[in-house]
């Protein structure tokens, strides 16, 4: 039986060559809501075949951490809109 909490994160990937940014969210069952656990969630996401890796995007960086999916979904939208204003977002 898996015990723990479902931790949600938002993350940003950068394509240094063009300055483009990609915003995403991920989740996993972890022991606690520490930054170390958030890094594990991101590593699990990065180790899966991410569709932006082949486009030259660097590894993602954790933006925010929460146990509330709606809060993270809202944060993902806020980041998307922020980078859209800068014209640096890709989908």
Residue pairs with C-beta under 8 A, 6 or more apart in sequence:
2 29
4 29
4 30
4 31
4 32
5 29
5 30
5 31
5 32
5 33
5 67
6 27
6 28
6 29
6 67
6 69
7 27
7 28
7 29
7 30
7 33
7 37
7 38
7 41
7 65
7 66
7 67
8 25
8 26
8 27
8 41
8 65
8 66
8 67
8 68
8 69
8 71
8 72
9 25
9 26
9 27
9 38
9 41
9 42
9 62
9 63
9 64
9 65
9 66
9 72
10 23
10 24
10 25
10 62
10 63
10 64
10 72
10 75
10 76
10 79
11 23
11 24
11 25
11 26
11 42
11 45
11 60
11 61
11 62
11 63
12 21
12 22
12 23
12 24
12 60
12 61
12 63
12 79
13 21
13 22
13 24
13 50
13 52
13 57
13 58
13 59
13 60
13 61
14 20
14 21
14 22
14 57
14 58
14 61
15 21
15 22
15 52
15 55
15 56
15 57
15 58
15 90
16 58
17 56
19 88
20 57
20 88
20 89
20 90
21 83
21 88
21 89
21 90
22 52
22 57
22 60
22 89
22 90
22 91
23 63
23 76
23 79
23 80
23 83
23 89
24 45
24 60
24 76
25 72
25 73
25 75
25 76
26 41
26 42
26 44
26 45
27 41
27 69
27 72
28 40
28 41
28 44
30 37
30 40
30 41
31 37
33 65
33 66
33 67
35 62
35 65
37 65
38 62
38 65
39 62
41 62
42 60
42 61
42 62
45 60
46 53
46 59
46 60
50 57
52 90
55 90
63 75
63 79
64 71
64 72
64 75
66 72
66 75
80 89
83 89
